[in-house]
Amino acid sequence: MLPVSSLGKTLVVLGILIFVVGIVLMVGSRFGLGQLPGDLSWRRGNTSVAFPIMTSIVLSIVLTVVLNLILRFFR
């Protein structure tokens, strides 16, 4: 079992991470994130289904580069 202080730190980090992801999604939607050419979406009546394949690939590449730079900075 984790000590309470360690659990608290983990929750704070997760909260900050969720906050950052929310900001990125809000700002990214202004730049067309989620509407890239490789993103698939279907609308029929009141139902819509979206598969943001290209957006996922772009975010994966960007986050990989950013996290690698951050980890190299702290080594």
QUIURZI-V618969 format. One record per residue. N is the residue number from 1. PSI is psi in whole degrees, 0 to 359 (999 if undefined). OMEGA is omega in whole degrees, -180 to 180 (* if undefined). Layout:
n,psi,omega
N,PSI,OMEGA
N,PSI,OMEGA
//
This chain:
n,psi,omega
1,140,-180
2,143,172
3,155,-176
4,321,-179
5,321,178
6,320,177
7,321,178
8,316,178
9,319,179
10,317,179
11,322,178
12,316,179
13,317,178
14,322,177
15,317,178
16,319,179
17,317,178
18,320,178
19,314,-179
20,318,179
21,320,178
22,316,178
23,316,180
24,319,180
25,322,179
26,315,-180
27,321,-178
28,329,180
29,333,177
30,336,-179
31,14,176
32,10,178
33,126,-176
34,355,179
35,32,179
36,163,-177
37,331,-179
38,1,-180
39,134,-179
40,137,176
41,143,178
42,139,176
43,130,178
44,111,-179
45,235,180
46,6,-175
47,135,174
48,140,180
49,133,-179
50,138,174
51,93,-177
52,70,-175
53,308,-177
54,322,177
55,320,178
56,320,179
57,315,-180
58,314,179
59,322,179
60,315,180
61,314,-179
62,314,-180
63,325,177
64,315,179
65,313,-178
66,313,-179
67,324,176
68,319,177
69,318,179
70,316,-180
71,324,177
72,328,179
73,324,-176
74,2,178
75,999,*
//
